[in-house]
Amino acid sequence: MTLKTRLIPCLDVKDGRVVKGVNFVDLVDAGDPVESAIAYDAAGADELCFLDITASHEGRETIYDVVARTAAHCFMPLTVGGGIRTVEDIRKLLLSGADKVSINSAAVKDPDFINRAADKFGNQCIVVSVDAKRRAEDALVEGQSKWEIYTHGGRNATGIDAIEFAKDMVKRGAGELLVTSMDRDGTKIGFDLELTRAISDAVEVPVIASGGVGTLDHLVDGVNEGRASAVLAASIFHFGTYSIGEAKQHMAQSGIAVRQDNVAKG
Amino acid sequence: MSQKIVIVDYGAGNLKSAQNATQRAARELGGGFEVVVSSDPKDVQNADRVILPGVGAFADCMAGLTAVEGMIEAMHKRVILDAVPFLGICVGMQLLASEGREKIYTHGLDWIPGIVKHIEPNDKTLKVPHMGWNTLTQTNPHPMLDDLDIGPDGLNAYFVHSYHFEVADPAHLLATVEYGQTLTAIVGRDNLIATQFHPEKSQSLGLKFISNFLNWSL
């Protein structure tokens, strides 16, 4: 009847193992990504996201094996992000079984990379990760939005305006934007709804809200107030605070159309 | 003798998923299928069933398919003349059309008359691409759809597309999907069936659909 709002668990992966840290530091090792992916698949997740968080610094060969083993078991869309620099990186991930790739630092450093990637593989598989932080009150710039783009897991400020960056990336061929508030990531106090909405209203492609989910109401807010097409969360699912089923039920009760194939069909 | 299922490789995107899902469906049917990903027209010429996947832009996919020497001829011979079961997926479905209007006007295979056009939802707040899970509405009977749990309360299928296939003959439209306008979800005629959604990404609905394709006897 209607397109469903997607619920996407994200697994942060380092050296082939799942981790999730508060504000991208203080990592806690918590499991095998393939096992987690299979569990999320069975629980009715709408997509899966792997973020190879240390990929910018270390060898990333392990992720190809994780992706290949996941794709052999999970018949749902799989997005992989982290450390993607070249068209060849994308090709290797797609050939391993990823459906989409999420690009952050490389898109900031070389925006033309998004044109090349989208021309080569199609807009539908190019997700640009918009990692943004609020500017300090005394650092607001006339004619720019309140948010600035960060790279390298929130460590490096770029001075680039987040809204302008989002619009430019879509023009260059991004098929979807993964919008993460680097202020909120890992805090469990909810998405930066103003940021999510500002970007969602500025572009015609779907926006995935990310960063800060601590309660099921936060997911609802991301859709209703942030106007996100999809909501992404990591720790609340990974540490078992809530199940995918509970999250979807809560969203459905709040009037959001979600896919409940697993629930309805047993 | 096991049946040979050929997934046509013409450089368009992720064939691993289509291969994985087809192999899983084949295993669940108890085997008897050899699933081959191939860019060799000879494999298509002796295939028992042919799957044409595809992601990206219509013109690029058509160019890619044309660039594989002898492939379109082999497909025409095996699928149209010998009439082995054929499944098209996403852009692999759109290529069956007479013409694609993505970026530039491009001739398609013209196996199912119609035109591939940009999605224009009446509700301007709707995002394009139409990306995510949606339910199907069956519009014509088809043996592959008989035991499939579809309809407004049925299982969801996974879509990612900005263009859709407007078929010329309503008899070729097997199922639709609603997204600010009625979009084509499944087309078919004779030994041809093709989906806009990705069965290889549609979990239980998708695996059942692929399983039905492997079992489909004309």
Interface residues (C-beta under 8 A of the other chain):
Chain A: M1 T2 L3 K4 T5 R6 D41 D46 A68 A71 A72 F75 M76 P77 L94 L95 S96 G97 A98 D99 F121 G122 N123 Q124 C125 G175 E176 E204 V205 P206 S229 A230 R259 D261 A264 K265
Chain B: G13 N14 K16 S17 N20 A21 R24 V55 G56 A57 D60 L126 K127 V128 P129 H130 M131 G132 W133 N134 T135 D149 P152 D153 L155 N156 Y158 F159 V160 H161 S162 E178 Y179 H198 E200 K201 S202 Q203 S204 L205 G206 L207
